[in-house]
Amino acid sequence: MFKYIVKRILMLIPVLLGVSVIVFLIMRVFSPDPAPIVLGQHATAEAANAWRAANGLDKPLYIQFFDFLKGAVTGNLGTSYYTKTPVTQEILARFPATIELALAAIILASVFGILIGVISAVKKNSVFDHAGMLLALIGVSMPIFWLGILLIILFAGVWHILPSGGRIDPLLQPVVSSGFYIYDTLASGDTEAFADVLRHLILPALALGMYSMAIITRMTRSSMLETMNQDYIRTARAKGISENRVVSHHALRNAMIPVTTVIGLQLGSLLGGAVLTETVFSWPGIGNYTVECILKSDFPVVQGVVLLIACIFVLINLAVDIIYAFIDPRIKFSKKEA
């Protein structure tokens, strides 16, 4: 297992290198020159050239790339063109909000997706099955931004139940500041702020997790139907084991293997795909900030964020492979694979 993990970690290097090359070239080729944006439209050519030289943009592309790569290896992702703050510091200030949102979304998607998928499989071709598949179809088909706007109109505009955006009421800012407001409010014992954080989190987490819930529902139903037709399930029923135990202990555990893969991949996708959700709900996370930096051609920030998300995504895939062995003891890594 240790050799397998080391091998997979080494395989991450070419993946991250490829991501670095792609995002670097895209930003340099398709983004406008940041000098006029930073200095203003009335900046002189001499001032623009001086600014480019000060930020290393006058060097050949391959030298700029190797400078970025060398800094990334040492943990230095550069400095924002606008705030003059290290990119690492900018990311650390906003990334907890994105992680909190993505985790809330994947928890909602996993719990309801697995529950609906299991019920649909056990009650195949019933009204519950049809309702579950209809919900999954809506979740797959509905754009995130449209769903977010619809939720805001209904819950904030019409019913006035939940807030329309933000993370917390400005008057209830937590005393402890780790960046994770749920933890901060619990650690400080501020139940009012904790409740307010949850109220702000519900709508964006629901909008972001709807698509993932639909995918998990479909995969759970498909995997459960396949598992329920296996011989060991019929044997368990022949032994007189209750149907609830057959479903929960025998069928669901084995059906969770492909579902785990989907959940892991969806979590990585949610971290990178929270851009629209954060924009619609004014969520102060890394996605919303990245959009602003793309529009302003803030190269170091965009490169650093994409590289970080790619790193997290591949690490999640590695974690999913390792979890396999704990879900199903039959899965073993051969010496050749290790």
ZADO-1210 file (C-alpha; in nm, 4 decimals, padded with zeros to 6 digits):
<atoms>
<atom x="00.0000" y="00.0000" z="00.0000" code="MET" pos="1"/>
<atom x="00.2838" y="00.2399" z="00.0855" code="PHE" pos="2"/>
<atom x="00.4564" y="00.1811" z="-00.2488" code="LYS" pos="3"/>
<atom x="00.1256" y="00.2286" z="-00.4281" code="TYR" pos="4"/>
<atom x="00.0685" y="00.5632" z="-00.2571" code="ILE" pos="5"/>
<atom x="00.4216" y="00.6804" z="-00.3359" code="VAL" pos="6"/>
<atom x="00.3765" y="00.5809" z="-00.7012" code="LYS" pos="7"/>
<atom x="00.0486" y="00.7708" z="-00.7261" code="ARG" pos="8"/>
<atom x="00.2025" y="01.0795" z="-00.5656" code="ILE" pos="9"/>
<atom x="00.4878" y="01.0739" z="-00.8183" code="LEU" pos="10"/>
<atom x="00.2306" y="01.0506" z="-01.0979" code="MET" pos="11"/>
<atom x="00.0869" y="01.3815" z="-00.9781" code="LEU" pos="12"/>
<atom x="00.3983" y="01.5683" z="-01.0911" code="ILE" pos="13"/>
<atom x="00.3375" y="01.5497" z="-01.4709" code="PRO" pos="14"/>
<atom x="-00.0325" y="01.6259" z="-01.4180" code="VAL" pos="15"/>
<atom x="00.0379" y="01.9431" z="-01.2197" code="LEU" pos="16"/>
<atom x="00.3128" y="02.0399" z="-01.4639" code="LEU" pos="17"/>
<atom x="00.0709" y="02.0074" z="-01.7547" code="GLY" pos="18"/>
<atom x="-00.1915" y="02.2163" z="-01.5734" code="VAL" pos="19"/>
<atom x="00.0712" y="02.4831" z="-01.5046" code="SER" pos="20"/>
<atom x="00.1714" y="02.5015" z="-01.8713" code="VAL" pos="21"/>
<atom x="-00.1888" y="02.5237" z="-01.9929" code="ILE" pos="22"/>
<atom x="-00.3051" y="02.7951" z="-01.7537" code="VAL" pos="23"/>
<atom x="00.0161" y="02.9938" z="-01.8071" code="PHE" pos="24"/>
<atom x="-00.0250" y="02.9943" z="-02.1856" code="LEU" pos="25"/>
<atom x="-00.3983" y="03.0683" z="-02.1726" code="ILE" pos="26"/>
<atom x="-00.3469" y="03.3707" z="-01.9493" code="MET" pos="27"/>
<atom x="-00.0614" y="03.5047" z="-02.1625" code="ARG" pos="28"/>
<atom x="-00.2231" y="03.4432" z="-02.5018" code="VAL" pos="29"/>
<atom x="-00.5926" y="03.5182" z="-02.4462" code="PHE" pos="30"/>
<atom x="-00.5856" y="03.7765" z="-02.1651" code="SER" pos="31"/>
<atom x="-00.5370" y="04.1485" z="-02.2316" code="PRO" pos="32"/>
<atom x="-00.2207" y="04.3273" z="-02.1311" code="ASP" pos="33"/>
<atom x="-00.2477" y="04.4010" z="-01.7563" code="PRO" pos="34"/>
<atom x="-00.0332" y="04.7149" z="-01.7729" code="ALA" pos="35"/>
<atom x="-00.3059" y="04.9518" z="-01.9067" code="PRO" pos="36"/>
<atom x="-00.5589" y="04.7958" z="-01.6676" code="ILE" pos="37"/>
<atom x="-00.3377" y="04.8500" z="-01.3639" code="VAL" pos="38"/>
<atom x="-00.2007" y="05.1924" z="-01.4581" code="LEU" pos="39"/>
<atom x="-00.5120" y="05.3255" z="-01.6300" code="GLY" pos="40"/>
<atom x="-00.5907" y="05.4100" z="-01.9883" code="GLN" pos="41"/>
<atom x="-00.3990" y="05.7375" z="-01.9789" code="HIS" pos="42"/>
<atom x="-00.0686" y="05.5804" z="-01.8736" code="ALA" pos="43"/>
<atom x="00.2246" y="05.6599" z="-02.0979" code="THR" pos="44"/>
<atom x="00.4090" y="05.3932" z="-02.2948" code="ALA" pos="45"/>
<atom x="00.7206" y="05.4532" z="-02.0820" code="GLU" pos="46"/>
<atom x="00.5247" y="05.3931" z="-01.7617" code="ALA" pos="47"/>
<atom x="00.3662" y="05.0777" z="-01.9041" code="ALA" pos="48"/>
<atom x="00.7063" y="04.9409" z="-02.0134" code="ASN" pos="49"/>
<atom x="00.8539" y="05.0194" z="-01.6738" code="ALA" pos="50"/>
<atom x="00.5649" y="04.8406" z="-01.5004" code="TRP" pos="51"/>
<atom x="00.6093" y="04.5328" z="-01.7228" code="ARG" pos="52"/>
<atom x="00.9803" y="04.5252" z="-01.6487" code="ALA" pos="53"/>
<atom x="00.9177" y="04.5575" z="-01.2740" code="ALA" pos="54"/>
<atom x="00.6796" y="04.2581" z="-01.2869" code="ASN" pos="55"/>
<atom x="00.8923" y="04.0432" z="-01.5170" code="GLY" pos="56"/>
<atom x="00.6526" y="04.0621" z="-01.8115" code="LEU" pos="57"/>
<atom x="00.9233" y="04.1876" z="-02.0456" code="ASP" pos="58"/>
<atom x="01.1075" y="03.8558" z="-02.0292" code="LYS" pos="59"/>
<atom x="01.0568" y="03.5752" z="-02.2848" code="PRO" pos="60"/>
<atom x="00.7612" y="03.3472" z="-02.2101" code="LEU" pos="61"/>
<atom x="00.9740" y="03.0444" z="-02.1267" code="TYR" pos="62"/>
<atom x="01.1713" y="03.2433" z="-01.8691" code="ILE" pos="63"/>
<atom x="00.8481" y="03.3759" z="-01.7161" code="GLN" pos="64"/>
<atom x="00.7155" y="03.0199" z="-01.6947" code="PHE" pos="65"/>
<atom x="01.0274" y="02.8826" z="-01.5279" code="PHE" pos="66"/>
<atom x="01.0238" y="03.1714" z="-01.2807" code="ASP" pos="67"/>
<atom x="00.6622" y="03.0879" z="-01.1959" code="PHE" pos="68"/>
<atom x="00.7431" y="02.7158" z="-01.1685" code="LEU" pos="69"/>
<atom x="01.0449" y="02.7774" z="-00.9474" code="LYS" pos="70"/>
<atom x="00.8392" y="02.9958" z="-00.7180" code="GLY" pos="71"/>
<atom x="00.5507" y="02.7450" z="-00.7062" code="ALA" pos="72"/>
<atom x="00.7859" y="02.4655" z="-00.5989" code="VAL" pos="73"/>
<atom x="00.9094" y="02.6783" z="-00.3083" code="THR" pos="74"/>
<atom x="00.5592" y="02.7937" z="-00.2153" code="GLY" pos="75"/>
<atom x="00.5943" y="03.1397" z="-00.3665" code="ASN" pos="76"/>
<atom x="00.3116" y="03.1948" z="-00.6166" code="LEU" pos="77"/>
<atom x="00.4002" y="03.5560" z="-00.6806" code="GLY" pos="78"/>
<atom x="00.2374" y="03.8854" z="-00.5868" code="THR" pos="79"/>
<atom x="-00.0975" y="04.0260" z="-00.6962" code="SER" pos="80"/>
<atom x="-00.0639" y="04.3114" z="-00.9443" code="TYR" pos="81"/>
<atom x="-00.3347" y="04.5109" z="-00.7671" code="TYR" pos="82"/>
<atom x="-00.3161" y="04.4476" z="-00.3932" code="THR" pos="83"/>
<atom x="00.0633" y="04.3988" z="-00.3874" code="LYS" pos="84"/>
<atom x="-00.0056" y="04.1106" z="-00.1498" code="THR" pos="85"/>
<atom x="00.1489" y="03.7627" z="-00.1896" code="PRO" pos="86"/>
<atom x="-00.0853" y="03.5324" z="-00.3817" code="VAL" pos="87"/>
<atom x="-00.0547" y="03.2658" z="-00.1126" code="THR" pos="88"/>
<atom x="-00.1861" y="03.5119" z="00.1441" code="GLN" pos="89"/>
<atom x="-00.4748" y="03.6152" z="-00.0825" code="GLU" pos="90"/>
<atom x="-00.5719" y="03.2503" z="-00.1370" code="ILE" pos="91"/>
<atom x="-00.5496" y="03.1573" z="00.2304" code="LEU" pos="92"/>
<atom x="-00.7758" y="03.4490" z="00.3193" code="ALA" pos="93"/>
<atom x="-01.0537" y="03.3329" z="00.0842" code="ARG" pos="94"/>
<atom x="-01.0117" y="02.9595" z="00.0397" code="PHE" pos="95"/>
<atom x="-01.1737" y="02.8585" z="00.3724" code="PRO" pos="96"/>
<atom x="-01.5020" y="03.0095" z="00.2483" code="ALA" pos="97"/>
<atom x="-01.4883" y="02.7975" z="-00.0680" code="THR" pos="98"/>
<atom x="-01.3954" y="02.4824" z="00.1245" code="ILE" pos="99"/>
<atom x="-01.6798" y="02.5384" z="00.3706" code="GLU" pos="100"/>
<atom x="-01.9270" y="02.5857" z="00.0857" code="LEU" pos="101"/>
<atom x="-01.8004" y="02.2836" z="-00.1103" code="ALA" pos="102"/>
<atom x="-01.8082" y="02.0557" z="00.1955" code="LEU" pos="103"/>
<atom x="-02.1614" y="02.1645" z="00.2843" code="ALA" pos="104"/>
<atom x="-02.2700" y="02.1047" z="-00.0757" code="ALA" pos="105"/>
<atom x="-02.1121" y="01.7578" z="-00.1008" code="ILE" pos="106"/>
<atom x="-02.2597" y="01.6544" z="00.2359" code="ILE" pos="107"/>
<atom x="-02.6078" y="01.7558" z="00.1241" code="LEU" pos="108"/>
<atom x="-02.5568" y="01.5926" z="-00.2149" code="ALA" pos="109"/>
<atom x="-02.4207" y="01.2690" z="-00.0674" code="SER" pos="110"/>
<atom x="-02.6822" y="01.2249" z="00.2047" code="VAL" pos="111"/>
<atom x="-02.9849" y="01.2970" z="-00.0123" code="PHE" pos="112"/>
<atom x="-02.8336" y="01.1415" z="-00.3257" code="GLY" pos="113"/>
<atom x="-02.7599" y="00.8090" z="-00.1576" code="ILE" pos="114"/>
<atom x="-03.0943" y="00.8073" z="00.0258" code="LEU" pos="115"/>
<atom x="-03.2975" y="00.8795" z="-00.2889" code="ILE" pos="116"/>
<atom x="-03.0894" y="00.6344" z="-00.4927" code="GLY" pos="117"/>
<atom x="-03.1392" y="00.3505" z="-00.2436" code="VAL" pos="118"/>
<atom x="-03.5138" y="00.4142" z="-00.2179" code="ILE" pos="119"/>
<atom x="-03.5436" y="00.4263" z="-00.5984" code="SER" pos="120"/>
<atom x="-03.3587" y="00.0957" z="-00.6323" code="ALA" pos="121"/>
<atom x="-03.5531" y="-00.0832" z="-00.3566" code="VAL" pos="122"/>
<atom x="-03.8851" y="00.0564" z="-00.4857" code="LYS" pos="123"/>
<atom x="-03.8014" y="00.0047" z="-00.8524" code="LYS" pos="124"/>
<atom x="-04.0668" y="00.1273" z="-01.0989" code="ASN" pos="125"/>
<atom x="-04.2780" y="00.2653" z="-00.8148" code="SER" pos="126"/>
<atom x="-04.3898" y="00.6249" z="-00.7696" code="VAL" pos="127"/>
<atom x="-04.0868" y="00.6800" z="-00.5426" code="PHE" pos="128"/>
<atom x="-03.8545" y="00.5602" z="-00.8173" code="ASP" pos="129"/>
<atom x="-04.0127" y="00.7840" z="-01.0788" code="HIS" pos="130"/>
<atom x="-04.0076" y="01.0837" z="-00.8435" code="ALA" pos="131"/>
<atom x="-03.6422" y="01.0248" z="-00.7595" code="GLY" pos="132"/>
<atom x="-03.5394" y="00.9969" z="-01.1244" code="MET" pos="133"/>
<atom x="-03.7397" y="01.3089" z="-01.2089" code="LEU" pos="134"/>
<atom x="-03.5559" y="01.4975" z="-00.9365" code="LEU" pos="135"/>
<atom x="-03.2231" y="01.3664" z="-01.0682" code="ALA" pos="136"/>
<atom x="-03.3144" y="01.4744" z="-01.4203" code="LEU" pos="137"/>
<atom x="-03.4015" y="01.8240" z="-01.2994" code="ILE" pos="138"/>
<atom x="-03.0754" y="01.8436" z="-01.1061" code="GLY" pos="139"/>
<atom x="-02.8664" y="01.7449" z="-01.4076" code="VAL" pos="140"/>
<atom x="-03.0504" y="01.9745" z="-01.6474" code="SER" pos="141"/>
<atom x="-03.0856" y="02.2894" z="-01.4391" code="MET" pos="142"/>
<atom x="-02.8023" y="02.5468" z="-01.4705" code="PRO" pos="143"/>
<atom x="-02.6466" y="02.6423" z="-01.1372" code="ILE" pos="144"/>
<atom x="-02.6818" y="03.0170" z="-01.1900" code="PHE" pos="145"/>
<atom x="-03.0518" y="02.9841" z="-01.2819" code="TRP" pos="146"/>
<atom x="-03.1215" y="02.7628" z="-00.9816" code="LEU" pos="147"/>
<atom x="-02.9381" y="03.0063" z="-00.7565" code="GLY" pos="148"/>
<atom x="-03.1406" y="03.3026" z="-00.8828" code="ILE" pos="149"/>
<atom x="-03.4638" y="03.1029" z="-00.8447" code="LEU" pos="150"/>
<atom x="-03.3770" y="03.0103" z="-00.4853" code="LEU" pos="151"/>
<atom x="-03.2993" y="03.3738" z="-00.4036" code="ILE" pos="152"/>
<atom x="-03.6301" y="03.4904" z="-00.5519" code="ILE" pos="153"/>
<atom x="-03.8328" y="03.2304" z="-00.3617" code="LEU" pos="154"/>
<atom x="-03.6607" y="03.2072" z="-00.0221" code="PHE" pos="155"/>
<atom x="-03.5290" y="03.5632" z="00.0089" code="ALA" pos="156"/>
<atom x="-03.7573" y="03.7711" z="-00.2123" code="GLY" pos="157"/>
<atom x="-04.0987" y="03.6057" z="-00.1741" code="VAL" pos="158"/>
<atom x="-04.0922" y="03.4107" z="00.1519" code="TRP" pos="159"/>
<atom x="-03.8210" y="03.6111" z="00.3351" code="HIS" pos="160"/>
<atom x="-03.6953" y="03.2957" z="00.5048" code="ILE" pos="161"/>
<atom x="-03.3245" y="03.2966" z="00.4158" code="LEU" pos="162"/>
<atom x="-03.0712" y="03.5662" z="00.3257" code="PRO" pos="163"/>
<atom x="-02.9926" y="03.6276" z="-00.0402" code="SER" pos="164"/>
<atom x="-02.6133" y="03.6313" z="-00.0138" code="GLY" pos="165"/>
<atom x="-02.3010" y="03.6724" z="00.1955" code="GLY" pos="166"/>
<atom x="-02.1616" y="03.4450" z="00.4666" code="ARG" pos="167"/>
<atom x="-02.2765" y="03.6133" z="00.7860" code="ILE" pos="168"/>
<atom x="-02.4446" y="03.9258" z="00.9165" code="ASP" pos="169"/>
<atom x="-02.1731" y="04.1963" z="00.9459" code="PRO" pos="170"/>
<atom x="-02.2771" y="04.2585" z="01.3074" code="LEU" pos="171"/>
<atom x="-02.2165" y="03.8930" z="01.4005" code="LEU" pos="172"/>
<atom x="-01.8589" y="03.8468" z="01.2857" code="GLN" pos="173"/>
<atom x="-01.6958" y="03.5602" z="01.4826" code="PRO" pos="174"/>
<atom x="-01.4279" y="03.6390" z="01.7374" code="VAL" pos="175"/>
<atom x="-01.2088" y="03.3427" z="01.6416" code="VAL" pos="176"/>
<atom x="-01.0885" y="03.3887" z="01.2835" code="SER" pos="177"/>
<atom x="-00.9711" y="03.0632" z="01.1265" code="SER" pos="178"/>
<atom x="-01.1720" y="03.1472" z="00.8154" code="GLY" pos="179"/>
<atom x="-01.4172" y="02.8603" z="00.8740" code="PHE" pos="180"/>
<atom x="-01.7165" y="03.0414" z="01.0178" code="TYR" pos="181"/>
<atom x="-01.8955" y="02.7268" z="01.1360" code="ILE" pos="182"/>
<atom x="-01.5946" y="02.6305" z="01.3464" code="TYR" pos="183"/>
<atom x="-01.5281" y="02.9877" z="01.4575" code="ASP" pos="184"/>
<atom x="-01.8807" y="03.0458" z="01.5851" code="THR" pos="185"/>
<atom x="-01.8886" y="02.7095" z="01.7624" code="LEU" pos="186"/>
<atom x="-01.5468" y="02.7668" z="01.9190" code="ALA" pos="187"/>
<atom x="-01.6537" y="03.1053" z="02.0510" code="SER" pos="188"/>
<atom x="-01.9860" y="02.9667" z="02.1776" code="GLY" pos="189"/>
<atom x="-02.1852" y="03.2224" z="01.9798" code="ASP" pos="190"/>
<atom x="-02.5018" y="03.0295" z="01.8962" code="THR" pos="191"/>
<atom x="-02.6670" y="03.3302" z="01.7323" code="GLU" pos="192"/>
<atom x="-02.3786" y="03.3737" z="01.4894" code="ALA" pos="193"/>
<atom x="-02.3666" y="02.9976" z="01.4283" code="PHE" pos="194"/>
<atom x="-02.7350" y="02.9925" z="01.3338" code="ALA" pos="195"/>
<atom x="-02.6825" y="03.2922" z="01.1069" code="ASP" pos="196"/>
<atom x="-02.3897" y="03.1194" z="00.9319" code="VAL" pos="197"/>
<atom x="-02.6057" y="02.8135" z="00.8653" code="LEU" pos="198"/>
<atom x="-02.8863" y="03.0313" z="00.7281" code="ARG" pos="199"/>
<atom x="-02.6447" y="03.1979" z="00.4861" code="HIS" pos="200"/>
<atom x="-02.4977" y="02.8610" z="00.3859" code="LEU" pos="201"/>
<atom x="-02.8190" y="02.6761" z="00.2973" code="ILE" pos="202"/>
<atom x="-02.9057" y="02.8374" z="-00.0371" code="LEU" pos="203"/>
<atom x="-02.5579" y="02.8418" z="-00.1970" code="PRO" pos="204"/>
<atom x="-02.4871" y="02.4867" z="-00.0758" code="ALA" pos="205"/>
<atom x="-02.8184" y="02.3673" z="-00.2187" code="LEU" pos="206"/>
<atom x="-02.7588" y="02.5401" z="-00.5529" code="ALA" pos="207"/>
<atom x="-02.4019" y="02.4104" z="-00.5785" code="LEU" pos="208"/>
<atom x="-02.4836" y="02.0560" z="-00.4652" code="GLY" pos="209"/>
<atom x="-02.7933" y="01.9987" z="-00.6794" code="MET" pos="210"/>
<atom x="-02.6037" y="01.8693" z="-00.9818" code="TYR" pos="211"/>
<atom x="-02.3818" y="01.6457" z="-00.7676" code="SER" pos="212"/>
<atom x="-02.6871" y="01.5091" z="-00.5855" code="MET" pos="213"/>
<atom x="-02.8413" y="01.4112" z="-00.9200" code="ALA" pos="214"/>
<atom x="-02.5239" y="01.2317" z="-01.0286" code="ILE" pos="215"/>
<atom x="-02.4902" y="01.0508" z="-00.6957" code="ILE" pos="216"/>
<atom x="-02.8589" y="00.9521" z="-00.7050" code="THR" pos="217"/>
<atom x="-02.8263" y="00.7962" z="-01.0484" code="ARG" pos="218"/>
<atom x="-02.5037" y="00.6142" z="-00.9633" code="MET" pos="219"/>
<atom x="-02.6434" y="00.4833" z="-00.6325" code="THR" pos="220"/>
<atom x="-02.9594" y="00.3538" z="-00.7981" code="ARG" pos="221"/>
<atom x="-02.7683" y="00.1865" z="-01.0805" code="SER" pos="222"/>
<atom x="-02.5141" y="00.0294" z="-00.8471" code="SER" pos="223"/>
<atom x="-02.7822" y="-00.0865" z="-00.6026" code="MET" pos="224"/>
<atom x="-02.9884" y="-00.2490" z="-00.8799" code="LEU" pos="225"/>
<atom x="-02.6831" y="-00.4376" z="-00.9996" code="GLU" pos="226"/>
<atom x="-02.5905" y="-00.5457" z="-00.6477" code="THR" pos="227"/>
<atom x="-02.9433" y="-00.6533" z="-00.5561" code="MET" pos="228"/>
<atom x="-02.9364" y="-00.9096" z="-00.8378" code="ASN" pos="229"/>
<atom x="-02.6229" y="-01.0835" z="-00.7100" code="GLN" pos="230"/>
<atom x="-02.6302" y="-01.4407" z="-00.5779" code="ASP" pos="231"/>
<atom x="-02.5135" y="-01.3486" z="-00.2280" code="TYR" pos="232"/>
<atom x="-02.8153" y="-01.1186" z="-00.1896" code="ILE" pos="233"/>
<atom x="-03.0517" y="-01.4031" z="-00.2760" code="ARG" pos="234"/>
<atom x="-02.8603" y="-01.6270" z="-00.0346" code="THR" pos="235"/>
<atom x="-02.8956" y="-01.3716" z="00.2433" code="ALA" pos="236"/>
<atom x="-03.2683" y="-01.3518" z="00.1847" code="ARG" pos="237"/>
<atom x="-03.2942" y="-01.7323" z="00.1798" code="ALA" pos="238"/>
<atom x="-03.1300" y="-01.7412" z="00.5215" code="LYS" pos="239"/>
<atom x="-03.4151" y="-01.5324" z="00.6582" code="GLY" pos="240"/>
<atom x="-03.2199" y="-01.2104" z="00.7058" code="ILE" pos="241"/>
<atom x="-03.4498" y="-00.9108" z="00.7253" code="SER" pos="242"/>
<atom x="-03.4849" y="-00.7001" z="00.4117" code="GLU" pos="243"/>
<atom x="-03.3579" y="-00.3881" z="00.5886" code="ASN" pos="244"/>
<atom x="-03.0374" y="-00.5670" z="00.6884" code="ARG" pos="245"/>
<atom x="-02.9959" y="-00.7137" z="00.3407" code="VAL" pos="246"/>
<atom x="-03.0213" y="-00.3675" z="00.1886" code="VAL" pos="247"/>
<atom x="-02.8118" y="-00.1771" z="00.4432" code="SER" pos="248"/>
<atom x="-02.5463" y="-00.4338" z="00.5352" code="HIS" pos="249"/>
<atom x="-02.5030" y="-00.6507" z="00.2260" code="HIS" pos="250"/>
<atom x="-02.6163" y="-00.4516" z="-00.0767" code="ALA" pos="251"/>
<atom x="-02.5366" y="-00.0908" z="00.0107" code="LEU" pos="252"/>
<atom x="-02.1835" y="-00.1579" z="00.1326" code="ARG" pos="253"/>
<atom x="-02.0811" y="-00.3166" z="-00.1954" code="ASN" pos="254"/>
<atom x="-02.2785" y="-00.0693" z="-00.4033" code="ALA" pos="255"/>
<atom x="-02.0895" y="00.2187" z="-00.2384" code="MET" pos="256"/>
<atom x="-01.7637" y="00.1388" z="-00.4214" code="ILE" pos="257"/>
<atom x="-01.8488" y="00.3207" z="-00.7483" code="PRO" pos="258"/>
<atom x="-02.0514" y="00.5777" z="-00.5547" code="VAL" pos="259"/>
<atom x="-01.7418" y="00.6676" z="-00.3533" code="THR" pos="260"/>
<atom x="-01.5574" y="00.7431" z="-00.6758" code="THR" pos="261"/>
<atom x="-01.8353" y="00.9750" z="-00.7875" code="VAL" pos="262"/>
<atom x="-01.8456" y="01.1549" z="-00.4520" code="ILE" pos="263"/>
<atom x="-01.4709" y="01.2098" z="-00.4573" code="GLY" pos="264"/>
<atom x="-01.4735" y="01.3434" z="-00.8115" code="LEU" pos="265"/>
<atom x="-01.7726" y="01.5645" z="-00.7373" code="GLN" pos="266"/>
<atom x="-01.5982" y="01.7161" z="-00.4350" code="LEU" pos="267"/>
<atom x="-01.3037" y="01.8121" z="-00.6533" code="GLY" pos="268"/>
<atom x="-01.5408" y="01.9532" z="-00.9132" code="SER" pos="269"/>
<atom x="-01.7280" y="02.1559" z="-00.6517" code="LEU" pos="270"/>
<atom x="-01.4062" y="02.3206" z="-00.5338" code="LEU" pos="271"/>
<atom x="-01.3263" y="02.4264" z="-00.8871" code="GLY" pos="272"/>
<atom x="-01.6807" y="02.4867" z="-01.0026" code="GLY" pos="273"/>
<atom x="-01.8077" y="02.7138" z="-00.7268" code="ALA" pos="274"/>
<atom x="-01.7436" y="03.0206" z="-00.9425" code="VAL" pos="275"/>
<atom x="-02.1029" y="03.0725" z="-01.0562" code="LEU" pos="276"/>
<atom x="-02.2484" y="02.9939" z="-00.7159" code="THR" pos="277"/>
<atom x="-02.0151" y="03.2334" z="-00.5361" code="GLU" pos="278"/>
<atom x="-02.0902" y="03.5054" z="-00.7897" code="THR" pos="279"/>
<atom x="-02.4688" y="03.4675" z="-00.7651" code="VAL" pos="280"/>
<atom x="-02.4727" y="03.4577" z="-00.3842" code="PHE" pos="281"/>
<atom x="-02.1932" y="03.7140" z="-00.3305" code="SER" pos="282"/>
<atom x="-01.9993" y="03.4439" z="-00.1473" code="TRP" pos="283"/>
<atom x="-01.6515" y="03.5791" z="-00.0597" code="PRO" pos="284"/>
<atom x="-01.4637" y="03.2689" z="-00.1724" code="GLY" pos="285"/>
<atom x="-01.1817" y="03.1915" z="-00.4097" code="ILE" pos="286"/>
<atom x="-01.4106" y="03.1404" z="-00.7092" code="GLY" pos="287"/>
<atom x="-01.5611" y="03.4884" z="-00.6976" code="ASN" pos="288"/>
<atom x="-01.2160" y="03.6373" z="-00.6425" code="TYR" pos="289"/>
<atom x="-01.0696" y="03.4421" z="-00.9352" code="THR" pos="290"/>
<atom x="-01.3332" y="03.5780" z="-01.1724" code="VAL" pos="291"/>
<atom x="-01.2393" y="03.9323" z="-01.0710" code="GLU" pos="292"/>
<atom x="-00.8702" y="03.8554" z="-01.1249" code="CYS" pos="293"/>
<atom x="-00.9352" y="03.7002" z="-01.4681" code="ILE" pos="294"/>
<atom x="-01.1179" y="04.0154" z="-01.5781" code="LEU" pos="295"/>
<atom x="-00.8293" y="04.2275" z="-01.4496" code="LYS" pos="296"/>
<atom x="-00.5573" y="03.9979" z="-01.5982" code="SER" pos="297"/>
<atom x="-00.4017" y="03.9395" z="-01.2577" code="ASP" pos="298"/>
<atom x="-00.1829" y="03.6544" z="-01.3855" code="PHE" pos="299"/>
<atom x="-00.0180" y="03.5413" z="-01.0577" code="PRO" pos="300"/>
<atom x="-00.3494" y="03.5020" z="-00.8741" code="VAL" pos="301"/>
<atom x="-00.5200" y="03.3041" z="-01.1513" code="VAL" pos="302"/>
<atom x="-00.2190" y="03.0758" z="-01.1990" code="GLN" pos="303"/>
<atom x="-00.1901" y="03.0133" z="-00.8262" code="GLY" pos="304"/>
<atom x="-00.5598" y="02.9368" z="-00.7791" code="VAL" pos="305"/>
<atom x="-00.5789" y="02.6960" z="-01.0750" code="VAL" pos="306"/>
<atom x="-00.2644" y="02.5146" z="-00.9623" code="LEU" pos="307"/>
<atom x="-00.3994" y="02.4808" z="-00.6072" code="LEU" pos="308"/>
<atom x="-00.7365" y="02.3470" z="-00.7246" code="ILE" pos="309"/>
<atom x="-00.5656" y="02.0988" z="-00.9583" code="ALA" pos="310"/>
<atom x="-00.3468" y="01.9787" z="-00.6710" code="CYS" pos="311"/>
<atom x="-00.6489" y="01.9307" z="-00.4438" code="ILE" pos="312"/>
<atom x="-00.8403" y="01.7500" z="-00.7191" code="PHE" pos="313"/>
<atom x="-00.5676" y="01.4917" z="-00.7812" code="VAL" pos="314"/>
<atom x="-00.5142" y="01.4416" z="-00.4076" code="LEU" pos="315"/>
<atom x="-00.8865" y="01.3717" z="-00.3665" code="ILE" pos="316"/>
<atom x="-00.8607" y="01.1086" z="-00.6406" code="ASN" pos="317"/>
<atom x="-00.5724" y="00.9482" z="-00.4538" code="LEU" pos="318"/>
<atom x="-00.7724" y="00.9488" z="-00.1296" code="ALA" pos="319"/>
<atom x="-01.0670" y="00.7826" z="-00.3065" code="VAL" pos="320"/>
<atom x="-00.8436" y="00.4992" z="-00.4295" code="ASP" pos="321"/>
<atom x="-00.7113" y="00.4425" z="-00.0777" code="ILE" pos="322"/>
<atom x="-01.0620" y="00.4426" z="00.0726" code="ILE" pos="323"/>
<atom x="-01.1548" y="00.1593" z="-00.1654" code="TYR" pos="324"/>
<atom x="-00.9575" y="-00.0892" z="00.0412" code="ALA" pos="325"/>
<atom x="-01.1486" y="00.0037" z="00.3564" code="PHE" pos="326"/>
<atom x="-01.4899" y="-00.0157" z="00.1927" code="ILE" pos="327"/>
<atom x="-01.4332" y="-00.3547" z="00.0298" code="ASP" pos="328"/>
<atom x="-01.1623" y="-00.5816" z="00.1807" code="PRO" pos="329"/>
<atom x="-01.1618" y="-00.7866" z="-00.1409" code="ARG" pos="330"/>
<atom x="-00.9810" y="-00.5041" z="-00.3175" code="ILE" pos="331"/>
<atom x="-00.6090" y="-00.5605" z="-00.2947" code="LYS" pos="332"/>
<atom x="-00.3230" y="-00.3890" z="-00.4636" code="PHE" pos="333"/>
<atom x="-00.1024" y="-00.6435" z="-00.6365" code="SER" pos="334"/>
<atom x="00.2755" y="-00.6247" z="-00.6209" code="LYS" pos="335"/>
<atom x="00.2816" y="-00.5319" z="-00.9869" code="LYS" pos="336"/>
<atom x="00.0494" y="-00.2359" z="-00.9284" code="GLU" pos="337"/>
<atom x="00.2383" y="-00.1337" z="-00.6150" code="ALA" pos="338"/>
</atoms>
